[in-house]
């Protein structure tokens, strides 16, 4: 089940929220949310819900063992090592088994040896998210950064909580520990959650899905039929698709969390306004980038060693970041590509970049990210190289099958313009300015600001939600891009 579906919006979510509101005790609400979350996952992954349950039980027990042996350093470290090995083994078995077998078979063919025959292994949706989330709990208990959870139901709720289960953000246990045991809802928190959910749904249904139709059409085109204009249109469409899809799901998760009394951390901060790749990763998928920083980069030594050691740490982290996104060499190359830029930005090049006019800094970052998204989206390395070649002016297409003018229709132009504005902090800046004006302008200005908020909540957002509901009911193009994660 996904958020952008009629079953979720009109059946599952209302029932969950009504029951959560009616239950008088917190432990009852926690148990209800755990049951609902397991059902939410089992709806689309009936055969693999037990995999998540096994992960929950495994990490619950390992967390208890790490805590029990906390005064015996070697024993606790051994339990932590076991937790890392088992979680990575679980992830590897389902996500990387076929990838490893395919690459091993390539070597075996070269060596003239018999190949390994492995049936396709289904990838359980969200396994990368809930595995990293559960593993971070065990590590934090070992470090003393989080208290051990003795209640298996509460720990199960932390791992499986449906708002962030299949598309993140990756939530740290220490950030929601107190909220699991003691949380309260309020009208202000719920209303801000509803507002955030509707905005996220609109990002997904109105913006991301429109960009997806264009991006998928272009990336499905044979390389020989690409023109430079078509290739650039497809790359731009995909860049906006993945941002609004991913940030939209994060908005919906944060909004649903608020309605239920949870406060999740932000996951995006207008990444396309970055002035460098380093700045981009301070704004994009924050829960993942900080996870790799805190649980891999810093334990490896971070930037505390030599320049060579720091470079190795960066490359390794982004190699694994690429691999985390998918079992394909295009994902690996995407990760290494970003790691290379981060290495370059640690050289004197960074000082030269900072002296450029700010628009040129933005242009550099956007072009670098855009090329990376082609690697990320392409189905193979030859496909990516042909696509990038077309963008560089080496296209062989004649535009008969598909011409860029066919893609830039009225709907796409309007959506593209809205997307460009929505990808920048224009609206938050205007809202902040209006808020300051209301505070400084006396009672009249305050009333005007309050009236504007009422219009937004009672007119604009309901119309936006109804429009999204109409798109859902019509069965418009609605891809789920996280099945590879």
C-alpha positions as CSV (number, residue, x, y, z in Angstrom):
1,X,0.0,0.0,0.0
2,X,1.3,3.5,-0.8
3,X,0.1,6.9,0.4
4,X,-0.9,8.0,-3.1
5,X,-3.7,5.4,-3.5
6,X,-7.4,5.4,-3.0
7,X,-7.3,2.5,-0.6
8,X,-4.9,4.4,1.7
9,X,-6.5,7.9,1.5
10,X,-10.1,6.9,1.7
11,X,-10.2,3.7,3.7
12,X,-7.0,2.8,5.6
13,X,-6.0,6.2,6.9
14,X,-9.5,7.3,8.1
15,X,-10.0,4.0,10.0
16,X,-6.6,4.2,11.6
17,X,-7.0,7.8,12.7
18,X,-10.6,7.3,14.0
19,X,-9.5,4.3,16.1
20,X,-6.4,6.1,17.3
21,X,-8.6,9.0,18.4
22,X,-11.1,6.7,20.2
23,X,-8.7,4.5,22.1
24,X,-8.3,6.0,25.7
25,X,-4.8,4.6,26.7
26,X,-1.5,5.2,25.0
27,X,-0.5,1.5,25.1
28,X,-3.7,0.7,23.3
29,X,-2.9,3.3,20.6
30,X,0.6,2.0,20.3
31,X,-0.7,-1.6,19.9
32,X,-3.3,-0.4,17.3
33,X,-0.6,1.5,15.3
34,X,1.6,-1.6,15.4
35,X,-1.2,-3.8,14.0
36,X,-2.1,-1.2,11.5
37,X,1.5,-0.8,10.4
38,X,2.0,-4.5,9.9
39,X,-1.2,-4.7,7.9
40,X,-0.1,-1.7,5.8
41,X,3.1,-3.5,4.9
42,X,1.5,-6.9,4.4
43,X,-1.1,-5.4,2.0
44,X,1.5,-5.2,-0.7
45,X,4.1,-7.6,0.6
46,X,2.1,-10.5,2.0
47,X,4.9,-13.0,1.5
48,X,7.6,-10.8,3.1
49,X,5.9,-9.2,6.1
50,X,7.5,-12.0,8.1
51,X,10.9,-10.7,7.0
52,X,10.2,-7.4,8.6
53,X,8.9,-9.1,11.7
54,X,12.0,-11.2,11.9
55,X,14.1,-8.1,11.6
56,X,12.2,-6.5,14.5
57,X,12.6,-9.5,16.7
58,X,16.3,-10.0,15.8
59,X,17.2,-6.4,16.5
60,X,15.1,-6.2,19.7
61,X,17.0,-9.2,21.1
62,X,20.4,-7.9,20.0
63,X,19.6,-4.5,21.6
64,X,18.9,-6.3,24.9
65,X,22.1,-8.3,24.6
66,X,24.2,-5.3,23.8
67,X,22.8,-3.5,26.8
68,X,23.2,-6.5,29.1
69,X,26.9,-6.8,28.3
70,X,27.5,-3.0,28.4
71,X,30.0,-3.3,31.2
72,X,31.9,-6.0,29.3
73,X,33.3,-4.2,26.3
74,X,34.4,-7.1,24.2
75,X,31.2,-9.0,24.7
76,X,29.1,-5.9,23.8
77,X,31.3,-5.3,20.8
78,X,30.8,-8.9,19.7
79,X,27.0,-8.5,20.0
80,X,27.2,-5.3,18.0
81,X,29.3,-7.1,15.3
82,X,26.7,-9.8,15.2
83,X,23.9,-7.2,14.7
84,X,25.8,-5.6,11.9
85,X,26.5,-8.9,10.2
86,X,22.9,-10.2,10.5
87,X,21.3,-7.0,9.3
88,X,23.7,-6.8,6.3
89,X,23.2,-10.5,5.6
90,X,19.4,-9.9,5.5
91,X,19.8,-6.9,3.2
92,X,22.3,-8.7,1.0
93,X,20.2,-11.9,0.7
94,X,17.1,-10.0,-0.7
95,X,18.7,-7.0,-2.4
96,X,22.1,-8.1,-3.7
97,X,22.0,-11.8,-4.3
98,X,21.1,-11.6,-8.0
99,X,23.5,-8.7,-8.5
100,X,26.4,-10.6,-7.0
101,X,25.4,-13.8,-8.9
102,X,25.2,-11.9,-12.2
103,X,28.6,-10.4,-11.8
104,X,30.2,-13.6,-10.6
105,X,28.7,-15.4,-13.6
106,X,30.4,-12.8,-15.8
107,X,33.8,-13.8,-14.3
108,X,33.0,-17.5,-14.5
109,X,32.2,-17.1,-18.2
110,X,35.5,-15.4,-18.8
111,X,37.3,-18.2,-16.9
112,X,35.3,-20.9,-18.7
113,X,33.8,-22.2,-15.5
114,X,30.1,-23.3,-14.9
115,X,27.8,-20.5,-14.0
116,X,25.6,-20.2,-10.9
117,X,21.9,-20.5,-11.5
118,X,19.9,-18.3,-9.1
119,X,16.2,-17.6,-9.5
120,X,15.2,-14.0,-9.3
121,X,14.9,-12.8,-5.7
122,X,12.0,-10.5,-4.9
123,X,13.1,-7.3,-3.2
124,X,10.8,-6.5,-0.2
125,X,9.7,-2.8,-0.5
126,X,11.3,-0.6,2.2
127,X,13.8,-3.2,3.3
128,X,16.7,-0.7,3.0
129,X,14.8,1.8,5.2
130,X,13.7,-0.5,8.0
131,X,17.0,-2.4,8.1
132,X,19.1,0.8,8.5
133,X,16.6,2.1,11.1
134,X,16.7,-1.0,13.2
135,X,20.5,-1.2,13.0
136,X,20.9,2.4,14.1
137,X,19.0,1.5,17.3
138,X,21.4,-1.3,18.2
139,X,24.4,1.0,17.5
140,X,23.0,3.8,19.6
141,X,22.3,1.4,22.5
142,X,25.9,0.2,22.3
143,X,27.2,3.8,22.2
144,X,24.9,4.9,25.1
145,X,23.1,7.4,22.9
146,X,19.7,5.7,23.3
147,X,18.1,3.8,26.1
148,X,17.3,0.1,25.5
149,X,13.6,-0.6,24.8
150,X,12.4,-3.6,26.8
151,X,8.9,-3.6,25.4
152,X,8.9,-5.6,22.2
153,X,5.6,-4.0,21.0
154,X,7.0,-0.5,21.4
155,X,10.2,-1.5,19.5
156,X,8.1,-3.1,16.8
157,X,6.1,0.1,16.5
158,X,9.4,2.1,16.1
159,X,10.6,0.0,13.2
160,X,7.3,-0.6,11.4
161,X,5.4,2.7,12.0
162,X,3.6,3.1,8.6
163,X,4.2,6.8,7.9
164,X,7.9,6.3,7.3
165,X,8.1,2.6,6.7
166,X,8.5,2.2,2.9
167,X,10.0,5.6,1.8
168,X,11.6,7.1,4.9
169,X,12.7,9.3,6.4
170,X,15.0,7.1,8.4
171,X,14.0,7.8,12.0
172,X,16.5,7.5,14.8
173,X,15.2,5.7,17.9
174,X,16.5,8.4,20.2
175,X,14.4,11.0,18.3
176,X,11.1,9.2,19.0
177,X,11.8,7.2,22.1
178,X,10.0,9.6,24.4
179,X,7.2,10.1,21.9
180,X,6.4,6.3,21.8
181,X,6.1,6.2,25.6
182,X,4.5,9.6,26.2
183,X,3.0,11.8,23.4
184,X,0.1,14.1,23.2
185,X,-1.7,15.5,20.2
186,X,-3.1,19.0,19.9
187,X,-5.2,20.9,17.4
188,X,-2.3,22.9,16.2
189,X,-0.1,19.8,15.7
190,X,-2.9,17.9,13.9
191,X,-3.8,20.8,11.7
192,X,-0.1,21.3,10.7
193,X,0.1,17.6,10.0
194,X,-3.0,17.7,7.8
195,X,-1.6,20.7,6.0
196,X,1.8,19.0,5.4
197,X,0.1,15.8,4.2
198,X,-2.0,17.6,1.6
199,X,1.0,19.5,0.4
200,X,3.0,16.3,0.1
201,X,0.2,14.5,-1.7
202,X,-0.1,17.4,-4.2
203,X,3.7,17.3,-4.8
204,X,3.3,13.6,-5.6
205,X,0.1,13.6,-7.6
206,X,0.2,17.0,-9.4
207,X,3.9,17.6,-9.9
208,X,5.9,14.4,-9.6
209,X,3.5,12.3,-11.7
210,X,3.4,14.9,-14.5
211,X,7.2,15.0,-14.6
212,X,7.2,11.2,-14.5
213,X,5.2,10.8,-17.7
214,X,7.7,12.9,-19.6
215,X,10.8,11.4,-17.9
216,X,9.7,7.8,-18.4
217,X,8.8,8.4,-22.1
218,X,12.2,9.9,-22.8
219,X,14.3,7.3,-20.8
220,X,12.3,4.5,-22.5
221,X,13.3,5.8,-25.9
222,X,16.0,3.9,-27.8
223,X,19.3,5.9,-27.7
224,X,19.3,6.1,-31.5
225,X,16.1,8.2,-31.4
226,X,17.3,10.7,-28.9
227,X,17.8,14.3,-29.8
228,X,19.7,16.8,-27.6
229,X,16.4,18.7,-26.8
230,X,14.6,15.5,-25.9
231,X,17.5,14.2,-23.7
232,X,17.7,17.5,-21.8
233,X,13.9,17.6,-21.3
234,X,14.0,14.0,-20.0
235,X,16.9,14.8,-17.6
236,X,15.2,17.9,-16.3
237,X,11.8,16.1,-15.9
238,X,13.4,13.3,-13.9
239,X,15.3,15.7,-11.7
240,X,12.0,17.4,-10.7
241,X,10.2,14.0,-10.6
242,X,12.5,12.4,-8.0
243,X,12.6,15.6,-5.9
244,X,8.9,16.1,-5.7
245,X,8.2,12.4,-5.4
246,X,10.7,11.9,-2.6
247,X,10.1,15.2,-0.8
248,X,6.4,14.7,-1.2
249,X,6.5,11.3,0.5
250,X,8.6,12.8,3.2
251,X,6.1,15.6,3.7
252,X,3.3,13.1,3.9
253,X,5.2,11.0,6.4
254,X,6.0,14.0,8.6
255,X,2.4,15.2,8.3
256,X,1.0,11.8,9.3
257,X,3.4,11.6,12.1
258,X,2.2,14.9,13.5
259,X,-1.4,13.8,13.3
260,X,-0.5,10.7,15.4
261,X,1.5,12.8,17.8
262,X,5.0,12.1,16.4
263,X,7.5,14.7,15.4
264,X,9.9,13.5,12.6
265,X,12.9,15.5,11.6
266,X,12.9,17.2,8.2
267,X,14.3,15.3,5.3
268,X,14.8,17.9,2.5
269,X,15.9,21.6,2.5
270,X,15.5,22.8,-1.0
271,X,18.5,20.9,-2.4
272,X,18.3,22.4,-5.9
273,X,19.3,25.8,-4.4
274,X,22.7,24.3,-3.4
275,X,25.9,26.0,-4.5
276,X,28.1,22.9,-4.4
277,X,27.7,19.1,-4.2
278,X,28.7,19.3,-0.6
279,X,25.9,21.8,0.0
280,X,23.6,19.5,-2.0
281,X,24.1,16.7,0.4
282,X,23.4,18.9,3.3
283,X,20.0,19.5,1.8
284,X,19.1,16.2,0.1
285,X,17.7,13.1,1.9
286,X,19.0,14.4,5.2
287,X,18.1,11.2,7.2
288,X,20.2,9.1,4.9
289,X,23.2,11.4,4.5
290,X,23.4,11.9,8.3
291,X,23.0,8.1,8.8
292,X,26.0,7.4,6.6
293,X,27.9,10.3,8.3
294,X,27.2,9.1,11.9
295,X,27.4,5.3,11.5
296,X,30.0,5.0,8.8
297,X,32.0,8.1,7.9
298,X,32.8,9.2,11.4
299,X,33.6,5.7,12.7
300,X,36.0,5.3,9.8
301,X,37.8,8.3,11.0
302,X,36.0,11.0,9.1
303,X,38.3,13.9,8.1
304,X,40.5,13.4,11.2
305,X,43.3,11.6,9.4
306,X,45.4,12.3,6.4
307,X,44.0,13.7,3.1
308,X,44.4,10.3,1.6
309,X,42.5,8.7,4.4
310,X,39.7,11.3,4.3
311,X,39.4,10.7,0.5
312,X,39.2,7.0,1.0
313,X,36.5,7.4,3.6
314,X,34.5,9.7,1.3
315,X,34.7,7.3,-1.7
316,X,33.8,4.3,0.4
317,X,30.8,6.0,2.0
318,X,29.4,7.2,-1.4
319,X,30.2,3.8,-3.0
320,X,28.0,2.2,-0.3
321,X,25.5,5.1,-0.6
322,X,25.1,4.3,-4.3
323,X,24.8,0.6,-3.6
324,X,22.2,1.2,-0.9
325,X,20.0,2.8,-3.5
326,X,20.0,-0.2,-5.8
327,X,21.8,-3.4,-6.9
328,X,23.1,-2.0,-10.1
329,X,26.4,-0.6,-11.4
330,X,24.6,2.6,-12.4
331,X,23.7,3.3,-8.8
332,X,27.3,2.5,-7.8
333,X,28.7,4.9,-10.4
334,X,26.2,7.5,-9.3
335,X,27.5,7.2,-5.7
336,X,31.2,7.3,-6.9
337,X,30.4,10.2,-9.1
338,X,29.2,12.2,-6.1
339,X,32.1,11.0,-4.0
340,X,34.5,12.3,-6.7
341,X,32.9,15.7,-6.7
342,X,33.2,15.8,-2.9
343,X,36.9,15.0,-3.2
344,X,37.4,17.7,-5.8
345,X,35.6,20.2,-3.5
346,X,38.1,19.5,-0.8
347,X,41.0,20.7,-3.0
348,X,41.9,24.4,-3.9
349,X,39.1,24.1,-6.5
350,X,36.7,24.8,-3.6
351,X,38.2,28.2,-2.9
352,X,37.9,29.1,-6.6
353,X,34.4,27.9,-6.7
354,X,33.5,30.1,-3.7
355,X,34.8,33.2,-5.5
356,X,32.5,32.7,-8.5
357,X,29.3,34.7,-8.7
358,X,26.5,32.9,-6.8
359,X,24.5,32.2,-9.9
360,X,27.5,30.4,-11.4
361,X,27.9,28.4,-8.3
362,X,24.2,27.3,-8.5
363,X,24.7,26.5,-12.2
364,X,27.7,24.3,-11.4
365,X,25.8,22.4,-8.7
366,X,22.7,21.9,-10.8
367,X,24.6,20.6,-13.9
368,X,26.6,18.2,-11.7
369,X,23.5,16.9,-10.0
370,X,21.6,16.7,-13.3
371,X,24.4,14.5,-14.9
372,X,24.3,12.3,-11.8
373,X,20.5,11.8,-12.1
374,X,21.0,10.4,-15.6
375,X,23.3,7.8,-14.1
376,X,20.8,7.1,-11.4
377,X,17.8,6.8,-13.8
378,X,19.4,4.9,-16.7
379,X,18.8,1.2,-17.0
380,X,22.4,0.4,-17.8
381,X,25.8,2.0,-18.2
382,X,25.6,2.1,-22.1
383,X,22.2,3.6,-21.8
384,X,23.5,6.3,-19.5
385,X,26.5,7.1,-21.7
386,X,24.3,7.3,-24.8
387,X,21.9,9.6,-23.0
388,X,24.7,11.9,-21.7
389,X,26.2,11.9,-25.2
390,X,22.9,13.1,-26.6
391,X,22.8,15.9,-24.0
392,X,26.4,16.9,-25.0
393,X,25.3,17.3,-28.7
394,X,26.2,13.8,-29.9
395,X,22.6,12.8,-30.5
396,X,21.7,10.6,-33.5
397,X,17.9,11.0,-33.4
398,X,16.1,12.9,-36.1
399,X,13.2,14.0,-33.9
400,X,10.5,12.1,-36.0
401,X,9.6,9.6,-33.3
402,X,9.8,12.2,-30.5
403,X,10.6,15.9,-30.7
404,X,11.1,18.2,-27.7
405,X,8.2,20.4,-28.8
406,X,5.9,17.3,-28.4
407,X,6.9,17.1,-24.7
408,X,6.6,20.8,-23.9
409,X,2.9,21.0,-24.1
410,X,0.8,23.4,-22.1
411,X,0.4,21.0,-19.1
412,X,4.1,20.3,-18.9
413,X,5.1,24.0,-19.3
414,X,2.7,25.0,-16.5
415,X,3.8,22.2,-14.2
416,X,7.5,23.0,-15.0
417,X,7.0,26.6,-14.0
418,X,5.2,25.7,-10.8
419,X,7.9,23.1,-10.0
420,X,10.7,25.6,-10.5
421,X,9.1,27.9,-7.9
422,X,8.2,25.1,-5.5
423,X,11.7,23.8,-5.6
424,X,13.0,27.1,-4.1
425,X,12.2,28.7,-0.8
426,X,10.1,31.4,-2.4
427,X,6.8,30.5,-0.6
428,X,8.4,30.0,2.8
429,X,10.2,33.3,2.5
430,X,6.9,35.0,1.6
431,X,5.1,33.3,4.5
432,X,7.8,34.4,6.9
433,X,7.7,38.0,5.6
434,X,3.9,38.0,6.0
435,X,4.3,36.6,9.6
436,X,6.8,39.4,10.5
437,X,4.6,42.0,9.0
438,X,1.6,40.7,11.0
439,X,3.7,41.0,14.2
440,X,5.0,44.4,13.5
441,X,2.0,46.0,11.8
442,X,-0.4,46.1,14.6
443,X,-3.9,44.5,15.0
444,X,-5.1,45.2,11.5
445,X,-2.1,43.4,10.0
446,X,-2.5,40.6,12.5
447,X,-6.2,40.1,11.4
448,X,-5.2,40.1,7.7
449,X,-2.6,37.4,8.4
450,X,-5.0,35.3,10.3
451,X,-7.6,35.7,7.5
452,X,-5.1,34.6,5.0
453,X,-4.3,31.5,7.0
454,X,-8.0,30.7,7.3
455,X,-8.4,31.0,3.5
456,X,-5.4,28.7,3.0
457,X,-6.7,26.1,5.4
458,X,-10.4,26.2,4.5
459,X,-10.3,27.0,0.8
460,X,-6.9,26.4,-0.9
461,X,-5.9,23.1,0.8
462,X,-9.4,21.5,0.5
463,X,-9.5,22.3,-3.2
464,X,-6.0,20.9,-3.6
465,X,-7.0,17.7,-1.8
466,X,-10.1,17.3,-3.9
467,X,-8.1,17.8,-7.1
468,X,-5.6,15.1,-5.9
469,X,-8.6,12.8,-5.1
470,X,-9.9,13.3,-8.6
471,X,-6.6,12.3,-10.0
472,X,-6.6,9.2,-7.8
473,X,-10.1,8.3,-8.8
474,X,-9.3,8.7,-12.5
475,X,-6.4,6.3,-12.2
476,X,-3.8,8.7,-13.7
477,X,-0.2,7.7,-14.1
478,X,1.1,7.1,-10.6
479,X,4.4,5.3,-10.5
480,X,6.1,4.2,-7.2
481,X,9.8,4.8,-7.7
482,X,11.0,3.2,-4.4
483,X,10.6,-0.4,-5.4
484,X,14.3,-0.5,-6.3
485,X,15.4,0.9,-2.9
